[in-house]
Amino acid sequence: MPEEPRTRTPGDEAPEETLDDYTEEVLSVVERIPPGLVLSYGDIAEYVGRGGPRQVGAVMSQWGGGVPWWRVVRADGRPAEGHLVRARSHYAAEGTPMRPRSDRVDMRRARWDGDCGG
């Protein structure tokens, strides 16, 4: 049975909106990132084979609330602007490797290799 397309209803009076293929692909990759691991915006763009970090950031900014957004970080390991406190609590709960005395994820240890087997 084919998967139903994701929809978003931004407000009570707003009509339901269906996501485009690129948005679906980005969100699907984010959903597959295992707990305790991360990908950068650029990693995700490379994984889906189109767009770039800014396009992935735009998708995450508009639609990322329904997926584990804290697992998508900047190339230097920093979480999305303005979300440090919430992201930090998720990192602690999931055991995400962090750089010593820093609010940055240790990208060398925490970057997901994209293998769906874990």
Solvent accessible surface area in square Angstrom, and as a share of the most:
residue,aa,sasa,rsa
1,M,231,1.03
2,P,120,0.75
3,E,152,0.68
4,E,142,0.64
5,P,79,0.50
6,R,59,0.22
7,T,67,0.39
8,R,75,0.27
9,T,78,0.45
10,P,72,0.45
11,G,28,0.27
12,D,148,0.76
13,E,163,0.73
14,A,32,0.25
15,P,111,0.70
16,E,121,0.54
17,E,77,0.34
18,T,84,0.49
19,L,16,0.08
20,D,91,0.47
21,D,105,0.55
22,Y,32,0.12
23,T,8,0.05
24,E,41,0.18
25,E,62,0.28
26,V,0,0.00
27,L,5,0.02
28,S,33,0.21
29,V,3,0.01
30,V,0,0.00
31,E,82,0.37
32,R,98,0.36
33,I,1,0.01
34,P,30,0.19
35,P,91,0.57
36,G,7,0.07
37,L,43,0.21
38,V,1,0.00
39,L,8,0.04
40,S,5,0.03
41,Y,34,0.13
42,G,27,0.26
43,D,32,0.17
44,I,0,0.00
45,A,7,0.06
46,E,144,0.65
47,Y,90,0.34
48,V,23,0.13
49,G,62,0.60
50,R,112,0.41
51,G,52,0.50
52,G,14,0.13
53,P,78,0.49
54,R,212,0.77
55,Q,94,0.42
56,V,0,0.00
57,G,22,0.21
58,A,63,0.49
59,V,12,0.07
60,M,21,0.09
61,S,99,0.64
62,Q,90,0.40
63,W,35,0.12
64,G,2,0.02
65,G,73,0.70
66,G,75,0.72
67,V,10,0.06
68,P,19,0.12
69,W,33,0.12
70,W,37,0.13
71,R,26,0.10
72,V,2,0.01
73,V,0,0.00
74,R,67,0.24
75,A,81,0.63
76,D,49,0.25
77,G,0,0.00
78,R,91,0.33
79,P,10,0.06
80,A,27,0.21
81,E,133,0.60
82,G,77,0.74
83,H,70,0.31
84,L,58,0.29
85,V,114,0.65
86,R,137,0.50
87,A,0,0.00
88,R,106,0.39
89,S,69,0.45
90,H,53,0.24
91,Y,4,0.02
92,A,83,0.65
93,A,90,0.70
94,E,45,0.20
95,G,57,0.55
96,T,9,0.05
97,P,26,0.16
98,M,54,0.24
99,R,110,0.40
100,P,102,0.64
101,R,235,0.86
102,S,43,0.28
103,D,59,0.30
104,R,80,0.29
105,V,0,0.00
106,D,14,0.07
107,M,21,0.09
108,R,202,0.74
109,R,135,0.49
110,A,0,0.00
111,R,106,0.39
112,W,5,0.02
113,D,117,0.61
114,G,14,0.14
115,D,79,0.41
116,C,96,0.57
117,G,74,0.71
118,G,61,0.58
